[in-house]
Amino acid sequence: MSSREGNTGRWLRRTLKQFSGEPQDRGELVELLREAHDRGLIDTDALVMLESVLEVADLQVRQIMVPRAQMVFVRRDDPPARILSSIVESGHSRFPVMDEDRDDIVGILLAKDLLRLTTVDHKERFDIREYMRPAVFVPESKRLNVLLKEFRHNRNHMAIVVDEYSGVSGLVTIEDVIEQIVGEIDDEFDVEDDRNIRKEGARQFSVRGVTRLGEFNEYFGTRLAGDGFDTVAGLIMSRLGRLPRRGETLAIDGLEFQVVRADRRRIDTLRVVSAHDVIPPEERSAGGDA
C-alpha cells in the first residue's frame, strides 16, 4: 500500500471514530460521510468524490464508453496525409486502427508517435506497422474499478469495448473512468465559449446543459416546457427520469438531443439536430436590418 493510500485510510478511520458504531453496509457508510459533511469535517467536493469512488464499483464499462458511432479511428491502409488530418481535426491522442471490417481493430496509434511523419523522408516510406501498438479489448460488463486497476497495472490508457458477440461497441479511456470520480476534465482542446448555443452545421448545434429553456425556445422557435425545470439539462432528465449517460439520444418535438459530455452529476453539453433549417436570432436580426 502506498503512503497516500495509507494516509487516506487513516483519515477515514479517524472520521468514522467520531460517530457512534460502525457502518454495516455501504448505505450506512454514505450516511456517515454525509453526516461528517454536515458537521464540517469534509467539504462538499470531498463528499461528492468519496460517494463517486463508492459508486464506481457498481458501474460497468457500457455505461460510460464512447459509442462506436462516435469513435474517431484511422484505417490501416490510410495514407499518412489522411492520418495526420484526422489527428489535427480531432485533437485526440490515441486512435484505433481498423482493417476493412469495422469490427477488426488491429492496433492503436498514438499521436506523439507520428511526429516523424512531418518529415518528407518518413512519409515516402511510411509503414503503419512500425507505429501501431497492441489494442486492449474489454467486455461491456467489466466493472470500472476493475478496469481502472488494469489500466494502472498495465499502463494502458485506452481499451476497445466489445459486446457478447465480439463486435466492437465502443471505446473507453482512463480519463473516462477518472471523470466518474472527479468530474469532467477539460484539456487544451476544450475551448471556452460564452455562447450557450453554437451552430455546428446547417441543422446541427452544440447546446450547453445549463441553457435556459427560454433562450433555447427563442433560438429554435420551439415551445418546450421543462415540467418544473428551467434548463435544457433539466428537461432531458425529466423526460428520461434519470441522468443520461454520454452518447444517449432523445427525440423531443422534432429535435434530436444527444448527450456529448456528462458525468454522474450533470449534463454538460448536448448536440441538437433539427429536422428543418434553423436561423439563429442574430442572423434573423441581421436580415431584418438589411
Secondary structure, 3 states (H helix, E strand, C coil): CCHHHHHHHHHHHHHHHCCCCCCCCHHHHHHHHHHHHHCCCCCHHHHHHHHHHHHHCCCEHHHCCEEHHHCCCEECCCCHHHHHHHHHHHCCCEEEEECCCCCCEEEEEEHHHHHHHHCHHHHHCCCHHHCCECCCEEECCCEHHHHHHHHHHHCCCEEEEECCCCCEEEEEEHHHHHHHHHCCCCCCCCCCCCCCEEECCCCEEEEECCCEHHHHHHHHCCCCCCCCCCEHHHHHHHHHCCCCCCCCEEEECCEEEEEEEECCCCEEEEEEEECCCCCCHHHHHHHHHC
